Amino acid sequence: MKRMSFERPTEHYDERIFPIDEQICELLKQRKEISNNNPGYPQFEYIEKWAISFNLYEDFLKSVFYVLRNEEKYQPTVEPIGFRKHVPILKSKENEKLLYTVTSMRQYSNASVIIFNIDWDVKSDHTLNKTFELYLGENYYCRMDTGGGSSGHLSFSYVVSPALPDDIAGMEFTFREIGVTSKDKPGGNEIVF
């Protein structure tokens, strides 16, 4: 999904707090290093204590720590440019009466786009509200770009950067179902091609 550009919400900035903001950035860096970029989320008891100790609103601190738990979410996104070609993949797996298929890959000069489909019998009692993340290993950044569907069919596209090789023989595609409300809570299935 494309991220909206961020605009500075106001022209006002009290320059007297510049050194404090710089210290905040330094502390964020230390926090990231100490936790190996996996800080989790503080206990509510800690947040309540800090809110009282530092005269801050508890819900404000909850929001701050929610944002701080996943810096990767704010990584600059790569938009595919310079279309080169289509590469058929056509790998399928059936699991619990659902057919999962990686159909193809669009190759661009700076990225690849993987197409992933889920199909099922429309007369069955399946109601799907599934979202998957794509994992291709530490060397690739994958993000869902678009997704949608109709009765009996869902389709997702994932932008992968840097671009994958044209020959993907032997490459493993792992699609992990994620919870609707939180990436930290797995939704269940893991489909590996």
CORFEN-V706510 format. One record per pair of residues at least 12 apart in sequence whose C-alpha atoms are under 10 Angstrom apart, sorted by the first residue. I is the first residue (numbers start at 1). J is the second residue. D is the distance in whole Angstrom. If there is no record, write none. Layout:
BEGIN
I,J,D ; I,J,D
END
This chain:
BEGIN
1,77,9 ; 1,143,7 ; 1,144,6 ; 1,145,4 ; 1,146,6 ; 1,147,9 ; 1,157,9 ; 1,158,9 ; 1,159,9 ; 2,77,8 ; 2,78,9 ; 2,79,9 ; 2,143,10 ; 2,144,9 ; 2,145,7 ; 2,146,9 ; 3,74,9 ; 3,76,9 ; 3,77,8 ; 3,145,10 ; 28,68,8 ; 31,68,10 ; 32,68,9 ; 32,69,9 ; 32,70,10 ; 32,71,9 ; 37,68,10 ; 37,69,8 ; 37,70,8 ; 37,71,8 ; 37,72,9 ; 38,68,10 ; 38,69,7 ; 38,70,8 ; 38,71,9 ; 39,65,9 ; 39,68,8 ; 39,69,6 ; 39,70,8 ; 40,65,9 ; 40,66,9 ; 40,68,9 ; 40,69,6 ; 40,70,9 ; 40,184,9 ; 41,62,9 ; 41,65,7 ; 41,66,7 ; 41,67,10 ; 41,68,9 ; 41,69,6 ; 41,70,10 ; 42,62,9 ; 42,65,8 ; 42,66,9 ; 42,69,10 ; 43,62,10 ; 44,58,9 ; 44,61,10 ; 44,62,8 ; 47,59,9 ; 47,60,10 ; 47,61,7 ; 47,62,7 ; 47,65,9 ; 48,61,9 ; 48,62,9 ; 70,183,10 ; 72,141,10 ; 73,143,10 ; 75,141,10 ; 77,141,9 ; 77,142,10 ; 77,143,8 ; 77,159,9 ; 77,161,9 ; 78,110,8 ; 78,111,7 ; 78,141,9 ; 78,142,10 ; 78,143,9 ; 78,159,8 ; 78,160,8 ; 78,161,7 ; 78,162,9 ; 79,108,10 ; 79,110,8 ; 79,111,8 ; 79,112,10 ; 79,145,10 ; 79,159,8 ; 79,160,10 ; 79,161,9 ; 80,106,9 ; 80,107,9 ; 80,108,6 ; 80,109,7 ; 80,110,6 ; 80,111,5 ; 80,112,7 ; 80,113,8 ; 80,159,8 ; 80,160,9 ; 80,161,9 ; 80,162,10 ; 80,163,9 ; 81,107,9 ; 81,108,6 ; 81,109,6 ; 81,110,6 ; 81,111,8 ; 81,112,10 ; 82,107,9 ; 82,108,5 ; 82,109,5 ; 82,110,7 ; 82,111,9 ; 83,106,8 ; 83,107,6 ; 83,108,4 ; 83,109,7 ; 83,110,9 ; 83,111,9 ; 83,112,9 ; 84,106,8 ; 84,107,5 ; 84,108,5 ; 84,109,7 ; 84,112,10 ; 85,105,8 ; 85,106,6 ; 85,107,5 ; 85,108,7 ; 85,109,10 ; 85,112,10 ; 85,166,9 ; 86,104,7 ; 86,105,6 ; 86,106,5 ; 86,107,6 ; 86,108,9 ; 86,112,10 ; 86,113,10 ; 86,166,9 ; 87,103,9 ; 87,104,6 ; 87,105,5 ; 87,106,6 ; 87,107,7 ; 87,112,10 ; 87,114,10 ; 87,166,7 ; 87,167,9 ; 87,168,9 ; 88,102,9 ; 88,103,6 ; 88,104,4 ; 88,105,6 ; 88,106,9 ; 88,115,10 ; 89,101,9 ; 89,102,6 ; 89,103,5 ; 89,104,5 ; 89,105,7 ; 89,114,9 ; 89,115,9 ; 89,167,10 ; 89,168,9 ; 89,169,10 ; 90,102,6 ; 90,103,4 ; 90,104,6 ; 90,105,10 ; 90,115,10 ; 90,116,10 ; 91,103,7 ; 91,104,9 ; 91,116,10 ; 91,173,10 ; 91,193,7 ; 92,116,10 ; 92,117,9 ; 92,118,10 ; 92,191,10 ; 92,192,10 ; 92,193,8 ; 93,118,10 ; 93,191,8 ; 93,192,9 ; 93,193,8 ; 94,118,9 ; 94,119,9 ; 94,120,10 ; 94,191,9 ; 95,189,9 ; 95,191,9 ; 96,120,10 ; 96,126,10 ; 97,119,9 ; 97,120,7 ; 97,121,8 ; 97,124,9 ; 97,126,9 ; 98,118,7 ; 98,119,6 ; 98,120,5 ; 98,121,8 ; 98,126,9 ; 98,128,10 ; 98,152,9 ; 98,153,10 ; 99,117,8 ; 99,118,6 ; 99,119,5 ; 99,120,6 ; 99,121,9 ; 99,153,9 ; 100,116,7 ; 100,117,6 ; 100,118,5 ; 100,119,7 ; 100,120,9 ; 100,154,10 ; 100,155,10 ; 100,175,10 ; 100,191,8 ; 100,192,10 ; 100,193,10 ; 101,115,8 ; 101,116,6 ; 101,117,5 ; 101,118,6 ; 101,119,8 ; 101,155,9 ; 101,191,10 ; 101,193,9 ; 102,114,7 ; 102,115,6 ; 102,116,5 ; 102,117,6 ; 102,118,9 ; 102,155,10 ; 102,156,10 ; 102,157,10 ; 102,173,9 ; 102,175,10 ; 102,193,8 ; 103,115,6 ; 103,116,6 ; 103,117,7 ; 104,116,8 ; 104,157,10 ; 105,157,9 ; 105,158,9 ; 105,159,10 ; 105,164,9 ; 105,166,9 ; 105,168,10 ; 106,157,10 ; 106,159,9 ; 106,163,10 ; 106,164,10 ; 106,166,10 ; 107,160,10 ; 107,163,7 ; 107,164,8 ; 107,165,9 ; 107,166,8 ; 108,161,10 ; 108,162,10 ; 108,163,7 ; 108,164,9 ; 109,162,9 ; 109,163,7 ; 109,164,10 ; 110,160,9 ; 110,161,7 ; 110,162,6 ; 110,163,6 ; 110,164,9 ; 111,140,10 ; 111,141,10 ; 111,142,10 ; 111,159,7 ; 111,160,6 ; 111,161,5 ; 111,162,5 ; 111,163,4 ; 111,164,7 ; 111,165,10 ; 112,142,10 ; 112,157,10 ; 112,158,8 ; 112,159,6 ; 112,160,5 ; 112,161,7 ; 112,162,7 ; 112,163,5 ; 112,164,6 ; 112,165,9 ; 112,166,9 ; 113,142,9 ; 113,143,10 ; 113,144,9 ; 113,145,9 ; 113,156,10 ; 113,157,6 ; 113,158,5 ; 113,159,5 ; 113,160,6 ; 113,161,9 ; 113,163,9 ; 113,164,9 ; 114,134,9 ; 114,142,10 ; 114,144,9 ; 114,145,10 ; 114,156,8 ; 114,157,6 ; 114,158,5 ; 114,159,7 ; 114,160,8 ; 114,164,10 ; 114,173,10 ; 115,144,10 ; 115,146,10 ; 115,147,10 ; 115,155,7 ; 115,156,6 ; 115,157,5 ; 115,158,7 ; 115,159,9 ; 116,132,9 ; 116,134,9 ; 116,147,9 ; 116,154,8 ; 116,155,6 ; 116,156,5 ; 116,157,6 ; 116,158,8 ; 116,175,9 ; 117,147,9 ; 117,148,10 ; 117,149,9 ; 117,153,7 ; 117,154,6 ; 117,155,4 ; 117,156,6 ; 117,157,9 ; 118,130,10 ; 118,149,9 ; 118,152,8 ; 118,153,6 ; 118,154,5 ; 118,155,6 ; 118,156,9 ; 119,149,10 ; 119,150,10 ; 119,151,9 ; 119,152,5 ; 119,153,5 ; 119,154,7 ; 119,155,9 ; 120,151,9 ; 120,152,5 ; 120,153,7 ; 120,154,9 ; 121,151,9 ; 121,152,6 ; 121,153,9 ; 122,150,10 ; 122,151,6 ; 122,152,5 ; 122,153,9 ; 123,151,9 ; 123,152,9 ; 124,152,9 ; 126,152,9 ; 127,151,9 ; 127,152,9 ; 128,149,10 ; 128,151,10 ; 128,152,9 ; 128,153,9 ; 128,154,9 ; 129,154,9 ; 129,179,10 ; 129,180,8 ; 130,154,9 ; 130,177,7 ; 130,178,8 ; 130,179,8 ; 130,180,8 ; 130,187,8 ; 130,188,10 ; 130,189,10 ; 131,144,9 ; 131,147,9 ; 131,154,10 ; 131,156,9 ; 131,175,9 ; 131,176,8 ; 131,177,6 ; 131,178,6 ; 131,179,7 ; 131,180,7 ; 131,187,8 ; 132,144,8 ; 132,156,9 ; 132,158,10 ; 132,174,9 ; 132,175,6 ; 132,176,5 ; 132,177,4 ; 132,178,6 ; 132,179,9 ; 132,180,10 ; 132,183,10 ; 132,186,10 ; 132,187,9 ; 132,188,10 ; 132,189,9 ; 132,190,9 ; 132,191,9 ; 133,156,10 ; 133,158,8 ; 133,174,8 ; 133,175,6 ; 133,176,5 ; 133,177,6 ; 133,178,7 ; 133,183,9 ; 133,190,10 ; 134,157,10 ; 134,158,7 ; 134,159,9 ; 134,160,9 ; 134,173,7 ; 134,174,6 ; 134,175,5 ; 134,176,7 ; 134,177,9 ; 134,190,10 ; 134,191,10 ; 134,192,10 ; 135,160,9 ; 135,172,9 ; 135,173,6 ; 135,174,5 ; 135,175,6 ; 135,176,8 ; 135,192,10 ; 136,160,9 ; 136,164,10 ; 136,171,8 ; 136,172,7 ; 136,173,6 ; 136,174,7 ; 136,175,9 ; 137,171,10 ; 137,172,9 ; 137,173,9 ; 137,174,9 ; 139,161,9 ; 139,162,8 ; 140,159,10 ; 140,160,6 ; 140,161,6 ; 140,162,6 ; 140,163,8 ; 140,164,8 ; 141,158,10 ; 141,159,8 ; 141,160,6 ; 141,161,5 ; 141,162,7 ; 141,163,10 ; 142,158,6 ; 142,159,6 ; 142,160,5 ; 142,161,7 ; 142,162,9 ; 143,157,9 ; 143,158,5 ; 143,159,5 ; 143,160,7 ; 143,161,9 ; 144,156,7 ; 144,157,6 ; 144,158,4 ; 144,159,6 ; 144,160,9 ; 145,157,6 ; 145,158,5 ; 145,159,6 ; 145,160,10 ; 146,158,7 ; 146,159,9 ; 170,193,10 ; 171,193,8 ; 172,192,7 ; 172,193,6 ; 173,191,8 ; 173,192,6 ; 173,193,5 ; 174,190,7 ; 174,191,6 ; 174,192,4 ; 174,193,6 ; 175,189,8 ; 175,190,6 ; 175,191,5 ; 175,192,6 ; 175,193,9 ; 176,188,8 ; 176,189,6 ; 176,190,4 ; 176,191,6 ; 176,192,9 ; 177,189,5 ; 177,190,6 ; 177,191,8 ; 178,190,9
END
